[in-house]
Amino acid sequence: MNEIKTDRRTQRTRKLFEDALIKLLKTKDINKITISDLSKEVDLNRGTFYIHYNDIYHLLESIEENLIYELERLSENLPHQNGRHLFDEELSIIIKALEFIDEQRETFKVLLNEQGNLHFLSKIKNTFSQKLLSNFLNTATTADKKYNSIMSSFLISGFIGIVQEWIKDDSDMSTFELATVILKMLKSSTSNLYSF
C-alpha cells in the first residue's frame, strides 16, 4: 500500500514539474529557464527536482518520450495488411491520435511551434511514418518502391503541418472533421501519385 502512495506521489510531483516547464516554455526559451524557476512555479525545493530529473533537458526529454509512447500505443492496433478496406480503421487511428493531441494541446503547441525541439519533431514524424502511413504507401502496389521514402516524407510533413496549424490556431474543427480531411488528402495523394 505504501508503494502505491509513493508511486502516486512521484507521479503527481513529476506532473507538477512537467506542467510548470510547459507553462514557462510559453514565454521563455529553454536555455533561460532555471531549476529555481521551476521550483518556484511548483512551490517545491530544488532537491525535489533532482530526485526526479538530472536537469531541465532531462525533464523535457521525459515529457517528449511520454507523448511519443502514448502515440505509439494508440497506433498498436493499426492493421498491417494492404487494401483500401483498411481506410475505416485508419480513420479511427487518426481520430484517436488527434484526440490525444487535443487533450495535450498546450503541450503539443509548445513543443511543435517554430522554436520547438527539432529532435521531438523528428521523433513525431518517425512515429507517424512507421505506425500510421505505411499502409497508404503499401496500397500503391504498382508504385516503384524507390519513391516510398519521398512519398512518406511528403505525407508526414503534410500531416504534421496540418496538425501544427490546427493546434496553433485553436481551431474549432472537430477531431473527426480533421481526421476525415487528412484521410481524404492521404488517399488522394497515394492514389494519384503514379497516374501522371
C-alpha positions in Angstrom: 0.0 0.0 0.0 2.9 2.4 0.9 4.4 1.7 -2.6 1.2 2.8 -4.3 1.1 6.0 -2.3 4.8 6.7 -3.1 4.2 6.0 -6.8 1.2 8.3 -6.9 3.2 11.0 -5.1 6.0 10.6 -7.6 3.6 10.8 -10.5 2.0 13.9 -9.0 5.3 15.6 -8.4 6.6 14.8 -11.9 3.3 16.1 -13.4 3.8 19.3 -11.5 7.3 19.8 -12.9 6.1 18.9 -16.4 3.2 21.3 -16.4 5.5 24.0 -14.9 8.0 23.6 -17.7 5.4 23.7 -20.4 4.0 26.9 -18.8 7.4 28.5 -18.7 8.2 27.5 -22.3 5.3 29.6 -23.5 7.2 32.7 -22.6 10.9 31.7 -22.2 13.5 29.8 -24.2 14.5 26.6 -22.5 18.1 27.9 -22.2 16.7 30.7 -20.0 14.7 28.5 -17.6 16.4 27.6 -14.4 15.7 24.9 -11.8 14.9 27.7 -9.4 12.2 29.0 -11.9 10.6 25.5 -12.0 10.9 25.0 -8.2 9.2 28.4 -7.5 6.5 27.6 -10.1 5.5 24.3 -8.3 6.4 25.5 -4.8 8.9 22.7 -4.2 12.6 22.8 -3.4 15.4 22.2 -5.9 16.3 19.0 -4.2 12.9 17.6 -5.1 13.5 18.3 -8.7 16.9 16.5 -8.6 15.2 13.4 -7.1 13.4 13.0 -10.4 15.5 14.7 -13.1 19.2 15.4 -13.9 18.4 18.8 -15.4 15.8 20.7 -17.4 16.7 18.9 -20.6 16.1 15.6 -18.9 12.6 16.8 -17.8 11.9 18.0 -21.4 13.0 14.6 -22.8 10.8 12.8 -20.3 7.8 14.8 -21.5 8.6 14.1 -25.1 9.1 10.4 -24.5 5.8 10.1 -22.7 4.0 11.7 -25.6 5.7 9.5 -28.2 4.9 6.4 -26.1 1.2 7.3 -25.9 1.0 8.0 -29.6 2.7 4.7 -30.4 0.4 2.9 -28.0 -2.6 4.4 -29.8 -1.4 3.0 -33.1 -0.7 -0.5 -31.9 -4.0 -1.8 -33.3 -3.3 -0.4 -36.8 -3.9 -3.3 -39.3 -0.9 -4.5 -41.2 -2.5 -5.8 -44.3 -2.8 -4.0 -47.6 -6.1 -2.8 -49.2 -8.4 0.0 -49.4 -10.9 -1.6 -47.0 -8.5 -0.6 -44.2 -9.2 3.1 -44.5 -12.0 3.0 -42.0 -9.7 1.5 -39.4 -7.0 4.0 -40.2 -9.6 6.8 -39.8 -10.2 5.5 -36.3 -6.5 5.5 -35.5 -6.1 9.1 -36.9 -9.0 10.2 -34.8 -7.5 8.6 -31.7 -4.2 10.3 -32.3 -5.9 13.7 -32.8 -8.0 13.2 -29.7 -4.8 12.6 -27.7 -3.1 15.6 -29.3 -6.2 17.7 -28.5 -6.1 16.5 -24.8 -2.5 17.6 -24.6 -2.9 20.6 -26.9 -1.0 23.1 -24.8 2.0 20.7 -24.6 2.0 20.0 -28.3 1.5 23.6 -29.1 4.7 24.5 -27.2 6.7 21.5 -28.5 5.7 21.8 -32.1 5.9 25.6 -32.5 8.5 27.3 -34.7 11.0 27.4 -31.8 10.3 23.9 -30.7 12.7 21.0 -30.4 13.6 19.6 -33.9 14.5 16.3 -32.3 11.0 15.9 -31.0 9.5 16.9 -34.4 11.7 14.2 -36.0 10.5 11.6 -33.4 6.9 12.6 -34.1 7.4 12.3 -37.9 9.1 8.9 -37.4 6.3 7.6 -35.2 3.6 8.6 -37.7 5.6 7.4 -40.7 6.2 4.0 -39.2 2.9 3.4 -37.4 0.3 5.3 -39.5 1.3 6.0 -43.0 3.0 2.8 -44.1 -0.4 1.3 -45.3 -1.0 4.3 -47.5 2.2 3.6 -49.3 1.6 -0.1 -49.4 -1.8 0.4 -51.2 0.1 1.8 -54.2 1.2 -1.7 -55.1 2.2 -0.8 -58.6 4.4 2.0 -57.4 8.2 1.9 -57.7 9.3 1.3 -54.1 12.2 3.7 -54.5 9.7 6.6 -54.3 8.3 5.4 -51.0 10.7 7.3 -48.8 10.0 10.5 -50.8 6.3 9.9 -50.6 6.5 9.1 -46.9 8.3 12.4 -46.3 5.8 14.3 -48.3 2.8 12.7 -46.5 4.2 13.0 -43.0 5.3 16.6 -43.4 1.8 17.5 -44.7 0.1 15.6 -41.8 2.3 17.3 -39.2 1.8 20.7 -40.9 -2.0 20.3 -40.7 -1.8 19.3 -37.0 0.5 22.2 -36.2 -1.9 24.7 -37.8 -4.9 23.0 -36.0 -3.3 23.3 -32.6 -1.7 26.7 -33.1 -4.9 28.4 -34.2 -7.0 26.7 -31.6 -9.2 25.6 -34.4 -12.8 24.6 -33.6 -12.7 21.9 -36.2 -13.5 18.6 -34.5 -11.1 15.7 -34.4 -13.5 13.7 -36.7 -13.6 16.5 -39.3 -9.9 17.0 -39.3 -9.2 13.2 -39.5 -11.6 13.0 -42.4 -9.8 15.8 -44.3 -6.4 14.3 -43.6 -7.6 10.8 -44.7 -9.0 12.2 -47.9 -5.8 14.0 -48.6 -3.7 10.9 -47.9 -5.9 8.7 -50.1 -5.8 11.2 -52.9 -2.0 11.6 -52.7 -1.3 7.9 -52.8 -3.8 7.0 -55.4 -3.0 9.8 -57.9 0.8 9.9 -57.5 1.5 7.5 -60.3 -1.2 8.4 -62.7 0.7 11.2 -64.5 
